[in-house]
Amino acid sequence: MFAGKKNMGASPFLYPTPLVLCGTYDSSGRPNLATLAWAGVCCSEPPAVQISVRRERHTYASLMEKKEFTVNIPSHSQAVQADFCGMTSGRSVDKFAAAGLTPLRGQYVDAPIVDEFPFCLECRLIHTFKIGSHDMFIGEILASWAREDCLGAGGSPDPFKISPIAFAGGMYCKISAPALKAFDIGKSLMEKK
């Protein structure tokens, strides 16, 4: 029907997605991390993010019980730790200890922050949506933390200093250089007045 295009079916293909680690404390108070690629900003007022988690995951029970979590953004150099945390279960493994990461108790929520990661958000759960294989958790962002060496000249987080990991098609990708200036390059197509 569309020349040069192949129907890939009803599949969750959206490239790339950010790779984040959701931090929670489980019912016994142990810190845990879940590696997620289904996450993103979903609102600016109030500032909020969404993460999607399967009901059978250890993190799911913690999210439902505590109703607070952190979203931790690793740098590309921390991909091994991030990948490991997505391949093991917090039911049987202390992921922080095994990955050589340090949990810091959040200042605004009862959830751990990864000390070594360059950026993190503290979130309070405000909505949960049962969708199908995953439930979506929407968290209001109460605080965001950036390592000072990852800030740009204006004091905002610099994505190239953070060097976040993007997930695409089963691969981890690095954001390496600015490409095109947003809210600028499209001006050439705007009507001239």
Contacts in CASP RR format, 6 or more apart in sequence:
PFRMAT RR
TARGET T0000
AUTHOR 0000-0000-0000
METHOD contacts of the structure
MODEL  1
MFAGKKNMGASPFLYPTPLVLCGTYDSSGRPNLATLAWAGVCCSEPPAVQ
ISVRRERHTYASLMEKKEFTVNIPSHSQAVQADFCGMTSGRSVDKFAAAG
LTPLRGQYVDAPIVDEFPFCLECRLIHTFKIGSHDMFIGEILASWAREDC
LGAGGSPDPFKISPIAFAGGMYCKISAPALKAFDIGKSLMEKK
12 38 0 8 1.000
13 169 0 8 1.000
15 168 0 8 1.000
15 169 0 8 1.000
16 166 0 8 1.000
16 167 0 8 1.000
16 168 0 8 1.000
16 173 0 8 1.000
17 37 0 8 1.000
17 38 0 8 1.000
17 39 0 8 1.000
17 40 0 8 1.000
17 166 0 8 1.000
17 167 0 8 1.000
17 168 0 8 1.000
18 37 0 8 1.000
18 39 0 8 1.000
18 40 0 8 1.000
18 73 0 8 1.000
18 164 0 8 1.000
18 165 0 8 1.000
18 166 0 8 1.000
18 167 0 8 1.000
19 35 0 8 1.000
19 36 0 8 1.000
19 37 0 8 1.000
19 74 0 8 1.000
19 82 0 8 1.000
19 164 0 8 1.000
19 165 0 8 1.000
19 166 0 8 1.000
19 167 0 8 1.000
19 172 0 8 1.000
20 35 0 8 1.000
20 36 0 8 1.000
20 37 0 8 1.000
20 39 0 8 1.000
20 40 0 8 1.000
20 51 0 8 1.000
20 71 0 8 1.000
20 72 0 8 1.000
20 73 0 8 1.000
21 33 0 8 1.000
21 34 0 8 1.000
21 35 0 8 1.000
21 36 0 8 1.000
21 71 0 8 1.000
21 72 0 8 1.000
21 73 0 8 1.000
21 74 0 8 1.000
21 82 0 8 1.000
21 85 0 8 1.000
21 114 0 8 1.000
21 117 0 8 1.000
22 33 0 8 1.000
22 34 0 8 1.000
22 36 0 8 1.000
22 39 0 8 1.000
22 51 0 8 1.000
22 53 0 8 1.000
22 59 0 8 1.000
22 63 0 8 1.000
22 69 0 8 1.000
22 70 0 8 1.000
22 71 0 8 1.000
22 72 0 8 1.000
23 31 0 8 1.000
23 32 0 8 1.000
23 33 0 8 1.000
23 34 0 8 1.000
23 59 0 8 1.000
23 69 0 8 1.000
23 70 0 8 1.000
23 71 0 8 1.000
23 72 0 8 1.000
23 111 0 8 1.000
23 112 0 8 1.000
23 113 0 8 1.000
23 114 0 8 1.000
24 31 0 8 1.000
24 32 0 8 1.000
24 34 0 8 1.000
24 59 0 8 1.000
24 62 0 8 1.000
24 63 0 8 1.000
24 66 0 8 1.000
24 68 0 8 1.000
24 69 0 8 1.000
24 70 0 8 1.000
24 111 0 8 1.000
24 112 0 8 1.000
25 31 0 8 1.000
25 32 0 8 1.000
25 62 0 8 1.000
25 66 0 8 1.000
25 110 0 8 1.000
25 111 0 8 1.000
25 112 0 8 1.000
26 32 0 8 1.000
26 58 0 8 1.000
26 61 0 8 1.000
26 62 0 8 1.000
26 90 0 8 1.000
27 61 0 8 1.000
27 62 0 8 1.000
27 65 0 8 1.000
30 90 0 8 1.000
30 94 0 8 1.000
31 96 0 8 1.000
31 103 0 8 1.000
31 112 0 8 1.000
32 58 0 8 1.000
32 59 0 8 1.000
32 62 0 8 1.000
32 90 0 8 1.000
32 95 0 8 1.000
32 96 0 8 1.000
32 112 0 8 1.000
33 72 0 8 1.000
33 85 0 8 1.000
33 95 0 8 1.000
33 96 0 8 1.000
33 99 0 8 1.000
33 101 0 8 1.000
33 112 0 8 1.000
33 114 0 8 1.000
34 53 0 8 1.000
34 57 0 8 1.000
34 58 0 8 1.000
34 59 0 8 1.000
34 85 0 8 1.000
34 86 0 8 1.000
35 82 0 8 1.000
35 83 0 8 1.000
35 85 0 8 1.000
35 86 0 8 1.000
36 51 0 8 1.000
36 52 0 8 1.000
36 53 0 8 1.000
37 167 0 8 1.000
38 51 0 8 1.000
38 52 0 8 1.000
38 134 0 8 1.000
39 49 0 8 1.000
39 50 0 8 1.000
39 51 0 8 1.000
39 52 0 8 1.000
39 71 0 8 1.000
40 49 0 8 1.000
40 50 0 8 1.000
40 51 0 8 1.000
41 48 0 8 1.000
41 49 0 8 1.000
41 50 0 8 1.000
42 48 0 8 1.000
42 49 0 8 1.000
42 50 0 8 1.000
42 138 0 8 1.000
43 138 0 8 1.000
46 126 0 8 1.000
46 140 0 8 1.000
46 141 0 8 1.000
47 140 0 8 1.000
47 141 0 8 1.000
48 123 0 8 1.000
48 126 0 8 1.000
48 138 0 8 1.000
48 139 0 8 1.000
48 140 0 8 1.000
48 141 0 8 1.000
49 71 0 8 1.000
49 121 0 8 1.000
49 123 0 8 1.000
49 138 0 8 1.000
49 139 0 8 1.000
49 141 0 8 1.000
50 136 0 8 1.000
50 137 0 8 1.000
50 138 0 8 1.000
50 139 0 8 1.000
51 69 0 8 1.000
51 71 0 8 1.000
51 136 0 8 1.000
51 137 0 8 1.000
52 131 0 8 1.000
52 134 0 8 1.000
52 135 0 8 1.000
52 136 0 8 1.000
52 137 0 8 1.000
53 59 0 8 1.000
53 60 0 8 1.000
53 63 0 8 1.000
53 134 0 8 1.000
53 135 0 8 1.000
53 137 0 8 1.000
54 60 0 8 1.000
54 133 0 8 1.000
54 134 0 8 1.000
54 135 0 8 1.000
55 135 0 8 1.000
57 89 0 8 1.000
58 89 0 8 1.000
58 90 0 8 1.000
58 91 0 8 1.000
59 90 0 8 1.000
60 135 0 8 1.000
62 69 0 8 1.000
63 69 0 8 1.000
63 125 0 8 1.000
63 128 0 8 1.000
63 137 0 8 1.000
64 128 0 8 1.000
66 110 0 8 1.000
66 111 0 8 1.000
67 124 0 8 1.000
67 125 0 8 1.000
68 109 0 8 1.000
68 110 0 8 1.000
68 111 0 8 1.000
68 122 0 8 1.000
68 123 0 8 1.000
68 124 0 8 1.000
68 125 0 8 1.000
69 109 0 8 1.000
69 111 0 8 1.000
69 123 0 8 1.000
69 125 0 8 1.000
69 137 0 8 1.000
69 139 0 8 1.000
70 106 0 8 1.000
70 109 0 8 1.000
70 111 0 8 1.000
70 112 0 8 1.000
70 113 0 8 1.000
70 114 0 8 1.000
70 120 0 8 1.000
70 121 0 8 1.000
70 122 0 8 1.000
70 123 0 8 1.000
71 120 0 8 1.000
71 121 0 8 1.000
71 123 0 8 1.000
72 113 0 8 1.000
72 114 0 8 1.000
72 117 0 8 1.000
72 119 0 8 1.000
72 120 0 8 1.000
73 117 0 8 1.000
73 118 0 8 1.000
73 119 0 8 1.000
73 120 0 8 1.000
73 162 0 8 1.000
73 164 0 8 1.000
74 81 0 8 1.000
74 82 0 8 1.000
74 114 0 8 1.000
74 117 0 8 1.000
74 118 0 8 1.000
74 164 0 8 1.000
74 165 0 8 1.000
75 117 0 8 1.000
75 118 0 8 1.000
75 162 0 8 1.000
75 163 0 8 1.000
75 164 0 8 1.000
75 165 0 8 1.000
76 163 0 8 1.000
76 164 0 8 1.000
76 165 0 8 1.000
76 172 0 8 1.000
76 174 0 8 1.000
76 175 0 8 1.000
77 163 0 8 1.000
78 116 0 8 1.000
78 117 0 8 1.000
78 165 0 8 1.000
79 165 0 8 1.000
79 172 0 8 1.000
81 99 0 8 1.000
81 100 0 8 1.000
81 101 0 8 1.000
82 165 0 8 1.000
82 172 0 8 1.000
83 172 0 8 1.000
84 95 0 8 1.000
84 98 0 8 1.000
84 99 0 8 1.000
85 95 0 8 1.000
85 99 0 8 1.000
88 95 0 8 1.000
88 98 0 8 1.000
95 101 0 8 1.000
96 102 0 8 1.000
96 103 0 8 1.000
96 112 0 8 1.000
96 114 0 8 1.000
100 116 0 8 1.000
101 114 0 8 1.000
101 115 0 8 1.000
101 116 0 8 1.000
101 117 0 8 1.000
102 114 0 8 1.000
102 115 0 8 1.000
102 116 0 8 1.000
103 112 0 8 1.000
103 113 0 8 1.000
103 114 0 8 1.000
103 115 0 8 1.000
104 112 0 8 1.000
104 113 0 8 1.000
104 114 0 8 1.000
104 115 0 8 1.000
105 112 0 8 1.000
105 113 0 8 1.000
106 112 0 8 1.000
106 113 0 8 1.000
106 122 0 8 1.000
107 122 0 8 1.000
107 143 0 8 1.000
108 122 0 8 1.000
108 124 0 8 1.000
108 142 0 8 1.000
108 143 0 8 1.000
109 122 0 8 1.000
109 123 0 8 1.000
109 124 0 8 1.000
109 142 0 8 1.000
111 122 0 8 1.000
111 123 0 8 1.000
113 120 0 8 1.000
113 122 0 8 1.000
113 145 0 8 1.000
114 120 0 8 1.000
118 146 0 8 1.000
118 147 0 8 1.000
118 149 0 8 1.000
118 150 0 8 1.000
118 161 0 8 1.000
118 162 0 8 1.000
118 163 0 8 1.000
119 144 0 8 1.000
119 145 0 8 1.000
119 146 0 8 1.000
119 147 0 8 1.000
119 150 0 8 1.000
119 157 0 8 1.000
119 162 0 8 1.000
119 164 0 8 1.000
120 144 0 8 1.000
120 145 0 8 1.000
121 141 0 8 1.000
121 143 0 8 1.000
121 144 0 8 1.000
121 145 0 8 1.000
122 141 0 8 1.000
122 142 0 8 1.000
122 143 0 8 1.000
122 144 0 8 1.000
122 145 0 8 1.000
123 139 0 8 1.000
123 140 0 8 1.000
123 141 0 8 1.000
123 142 0 8 1.000
124 139 0 8 1.000
124 140 0 8 1.000
124 142 0 8 1.000
125 137 0 8 1.000
125 138 0 8 1.000
125 139 0 8 1.000
126 138 0 8 1.000
126 139 0 8 1.000
126 140 0 8 1.000
127 136 0 8 1.000
127 137 0 8 1.000
127 138 0 8 1.000
127 139 0 8 1.000
128 135 0 8 1.000
128 136 0 8 1.000
128 137 0 8 1.000
128 138 0 8 1.000
129 135 0 8 1.000
129 136 0 8 1.000
129 138 0 8 1.000
144 157 0 8 1.000
146 157 0 8 1.000
146 162 0 8 1.000
149 161 0 8 1.000
150 157 0 8 1.000
150 158 0 8 1.000
150 161 0 8 1.000
150 162 0 8 1.000
151 157 0 8 1.000
151 158 0 8 1.000
151 161 0 8 1.000
152 158 0 8 1.000
152 161 0 8 1.000
159 175 0 8 1.000
160 175 0 8 1.000
160 176 0 8 1.000
160 177 0 8 1.000
160 178 0 8 1.000
163 174 0 8 1.000
163 175 0 8 1.000
164 175 0 8 1.000
165 172 0 8 1.000
165 173 0 8 1.000
165 174 0 8 1.000
166 172 0 8 1.000
166 173 0 8 1.000
166 174 0 8 1.000
166 175 0 8 1.000
167 173 0 8 1.000
END
